């Protein structure tokens, strides 16, 4: 038996949190996906009118607010993956392997192009 990773520990804590409040009827994939999008929007609000330089030099207060919004995004993402029975860490590893193929170092280094434009 392997030791649980941080995502599994977080998933289990979220399961317990939701179960204690009887939130299963509300934690449908649709509702969780919508909540996730809403929280991502709240992250974006902190950066909306900043220059690239300002966005990289947040005040301590703004940085803390962003940290809490990012936590909300993570919590909804982990909960959604759990409800859908998706191993999020495994899915992320698969996606990273796909991106390794799509964005070979030789073609992608220093470029922000989408993978379908790298071969042009």
N, C-alpha and C positions, 0 to 999 in steps of 0.2 A: 504494500500500500504506500502510495507516495504522500509526501507532505503537501497539504493544501497551499496553493499560491495566494497572493494577495487578492486577486480577482475572485477566487473561490470564497475566501474569507469574507470579502465585501458582499458577494452574492448571498451568502448564508445570512449575514447580518440584515440585509435588505429583506430577505424572505421572512425572517423573524419579525422585523419591524412592521411589514405589511400584514402578516398573519395576526399579530397582536391587535391590529386595528380593524381587522376584517375588511381589508381593502381589495381582496382578490376580485370581487365583482367589478371594480373600477379599473383594475390593472390589466385591461385588455391590450393586445398589441396596438390597436389603433390609438387608444388613449395615451399609452406610454410613448408612442412615436410622436404624437402631437405635443405632449409635454416636453419631450426631448428637443423638438424643434423650437418650442417657445423658449426654453432655457438657453439654447444656442443663440437665439435672437437677443437675449439679455446680455450674453457675452459680447455680441457685436455692438450693442449700444455703447459700450465703454470705448470703442475704437472708432465709431462712425465718422467723426469729423476731425480726427487727429491726422497729423502728417505721419509719414513712416518713422521719422525721428522721434516724434512725441509718443508714438505707440510703443517704442522700444525703451522709453524712459518714463514709465508711469510713476506717479507719486505712490508713497506707501499706502495711503488710504485707497486709491484706485486699484492698486495691485491686490490688496486684500479683498476688495469687492469682486474683482475678476476671479480671484482664487475661489471664492464661494460660489460664483456662477459656474465656473468650470467643474466644481464638485457636484453641483446640481446636474450638469450635463452627464458627468460620469455615472452618477447614481441612476439616472433614468436609463442610460445606455446599458448598464449592467442588469438592471431590473428587466428591461425589454428582452435582452438576450436570454435571461433566465426563463421568462414566461414563454419564449419561443423555443426553449431547450437548445440554445446555440452555445457552444463552448467558445466564448469570445476570444480567449487567448489563442486557441487553435485556429479560429477564423482569421485572426490578425496575422498569425504566422503564415497561413496559406496566402493571404493577400500580399504580404511582404514578398513571398517567393514569386508571385505573379508579377509584382512591380519590378523585381530584379530582372525579369525577362523583358518587360516592357521598356524599362529605362536602363539599358546597359550603360555602364560608366563612360565608355568611349563616346557614346552618342549624346548622353544627357548632361555630362559635366558642364556646369555653368550655364545651363539653359533651362528656361521655365516652360518650354513647349510641352504640349500634351504628347503622349507617346505616339499617337498616329501621325505626328508631324516631325518626329525625330529622324525618320528615314528619308525625308525629302531633301 
